[in-house]
Structure formats: C-alpha cells, structure tokens
Amino acid sequence: MTRAVCLFLLEEELKMQDYQRRFIELALDKGVLKFGSFILKSGRVSPYFFNAGSFCTGADLAVLGSCYAQALINSGLSFDVLFGPAYKGIPLACATAMALATEHGINVPWCFNRKEIKDHGEGGSLVGATLGGDVMLIDDVITAGTAIHEADGIIRKAGANFKAACIALNRQEKGNGDISAIDEAKGDLGIDIISIICFDDLMQYLNDDPLLKSHLPVMERYREAYGA
C-alpha cells in the first residue's frame, strides 16, 4: 500500500459522519451545546457546556436514538441487552432500542433501574427485560465516573457482564490524574466505551463552520490545559 493511499484512508477515517453532524446540529439547535464561559463541577472554567437534559421532545429523541444506534453499529461490538441507568439513561436506552429495530432490523431488549427499590407489585429495582448476558450501557456523558461505577455494581449484582458503554460526548479531558475519567473507567472496569462524538469531532465541526470558527482559539487553549 502506497503512502498516498494510506493518507487517503486515514483522512476518510477521520472525516465526520452524517450522524455525528446531525447530533451536533441538534445539540446546537436545542441549546444542549453552548459556547461561552462555564464553571464546571470540577471547578474548571470551560469554554463550552453540554447538557443532555435539554433534549426534551419526541423529535429530539428520534434523532438521538438514531445517532446512538449508528454509533453502536459502527463500533462492531456485540451485546445482548441495553441498560439505561436512571435517570437520563432511561429515555436514551429506549430511543436507541427503537432506532436499532426500525433502522437496522435489530430487535434488542432493554431495561433500566429505579433509584428506589419497589417493595410491592413486581418489586425490585430493575424494570424491563432481564439484565443478563453482555450488557451495553447507554448514557449521556461520563464525568467523574461515579455513575458508571454504580451501574457496574447493578449489572454485576444481576449476574450480567458489563461489556461496554455508549455515551453522547467524550470530552477527552483529564480526570483527577493525567488520564480522562473515561479511560479511568475503561481501565477499572475492563469495558469498552464508545461515543457519538468526541472533543476532536467538535473541533472539526467548529473549523468547518464560518459562524462558529471564532470559538476555536479558546477551545484549543482549553484542550492544551486539560486534554487527556
């Protein structure tokens, strides 16, 4: 394989896909993704903010489910059940299961947990399909890693195998140490973590948009300071 062919294949691999652009455009349109100056829980001052809670209509969920489903398909990972951790993960897992069925012909079961254990009726803390086999967790982001470790406990208690997680945004940002919270979770739990977009994708989108390109310098400085 010649060097020119190798470079072409690399460029093709790095290109953003349509579903990634649709995701970013929806996030911008709904105010889920904002640029400015935001103090994060970590105390860092970030030039951008992502709040998946602002995805709040049926149309939003339809696009989100499609994007999550495509990310799963592209990953090539196999799994037996989707798990949506309470609370944000619940509609995300539901929307993803629907998109897998309607767009890809893959009818996968899904379930979610309650924050409070139910002591009447069917009881327990899990709702939906049986949490068993290889589990794919669906959630919005991983920040400190606390939530994903809690999910790991739920999955293990059910006797299932926590195989991987699919999130909306990988900030590619250092955690408490020199690696990201996502890489920490991958190492601690021995799982794969995929995302619809990452920080690099966001930078590429900004670079391609004349109206948003002005945000690039401060975003680059942030990456230099906190990038993992």
Residue pairs with C-beta under 8 A, 6 or more apart in sequence:
14 204
16 201
16 204
16 205
17 70
17 74
19 66
19 67
19 70
19 71
19 196
20 67
20 196
20 197
20 201
21 205
22 63
22 66
22 67
23 63
23 64
23 67
23 168
23 196
23 197
24 33
24 197
24 201
24 202
24 205
26 32
26 55
26 60
26 63
26 64
27 33
27 50
27 55
30 54
30 55
30 56
30 60
31 51
31 54
32 50
32 51
32 52
32 54
32 55
33 48
33 49
33 50
33 202
34 48
34 49
34 51
35 47
35 48
35 212
35 215
36 47
36 48
36 49
37 45
37 46
37 47
38 45
38 46
38 47
38 48
38 49
39 45
39 46
40 46
41 143
41 144
42 143
42 144
44 226
46 222
47 215
47 218
47 219
47 221
47 222
48 202
48 215
48 219
50 140
50 141
50 168
50 169
50 171
52 88
52 92
52 140
52 141
52 168
53 88
55 61
55 64
61 91
61 94
61 95
62 95
62 99
64 92
64 95
64 96
64 168
65 92
65 94
65 95
65 96
65 97
65 98
65 99
66 99
66 103
67 168
67 196
68 92
68 95
68 96
68 99
68 138
68 166
68 168
68 196
69 96
69 99
69 100
69 103
69 104
70 103
71 166
71 194
71 195
71 196
72 79
72 96
72 100
72 136
72 166
72 194
73 104
75 164
75 166
75 192
75 194
77 136
77 163
77 164
77 192
77 194
78 134
79 108
79 133
79 134
79 135
79 136
79 163
79 164
80 108
80 109
80 132
80 133
80 134
80 135
81 108
81 109
81 110
81 111
81 129
81 130
81 131
81 132
81 133
81 134
81 135
81 136
81 160
82 93
82 96
82 97
82 108
82 109
82 110
82 111
82 135
82 136
82 137
82 138
83 89
83 93
83 110
83 111
83 112
83 113
83 131
83 135
83 136
83 137
83 138
83 151
83 154
83 155
84 90
84 91
84 92
84 93
84 94
84 110
84 111
84 112
84 137
84 138
84 139
85 112
85 113
85 137
85 139
85 147
85 150
85 151
85 154
86 112
86 113
86 114
86 115
87 115
88 139
88 140
89 112
89 137
89 138
89 139
89 140
90 112
92 138
92 139
92 140
92 168
93 110
93 111
93 112
93 138
94 110
96 110
96 138
96 166
97 108
97 109
97 110
100 106
100 107
100 108
101 107
101 108
109 128
109 129
109 130
110 128
110 129
111 126
111 127
111 128
111 129
111 130
111 131
112 126
112 127
112 128
113 125
113 126
113 127
113 154
114 125
114 126
114 127
116 125
117 123
117 124
117 125
118 124
118 125
125 154
126 154
126 158
131 154
131 155
131 158
131 160
132 158
132 159
132 160
133 160
133 161
134 160
134 161
134 163
135 155
135 160
135 161
135 162
135 163
136 163
136 164
136 165
136 166
137 148
137 151
137 155
137 162
137 164
137 165
137 166
138 165
138 166
138 167
139 147
139 148
139 151
139 165
139 166
139 167
139 168
140 167
140 168
140 169
141 167
141 168
141 169
141 171
142 148
142 165
142 167
142 170
142 181
142 182
142 185
142 193
143 171
143 181
144 175
144 181
145 175
145 181
145 182
145 184
145 185
145 188
148 165
148 185
148 189
149 185
149 188
149 189
151 162
151 165
152 162
152 189
155 161
155 162
156 162
162 189
162 191
163 191
163 192
164 191
164 192
164 193
164 194
165 185
165 191
165 192
165 193
165 194
166 193
166 194
166 195
166 196
167 182
167 193
167 194
167 195
167 196
168 195
168 196
168 197
169 195
169 196
169 197
169 198
169 199
169 202
170 180
170 182
170 193
170 195
170 197
170 198
170 199
171 180
171 198
171 199
172 180
172 182
172 198
172 199
172 200
172 223
172 227
172 228
173 180
173 181
173 199
173 226
173 227
173 228
174 180
174 226
174 227
174 228
175 181
175 183
175 184
175 228
177 184
178 228
179 187
179 228
180 228
182 193
183 228
185 191
185 193
186 192
186 193
199 223
199 227
202 219
203 216
203 219
203 220
203 223
205 212
206 212
206 213
206 215
206 216
206 219
207 213
207 216
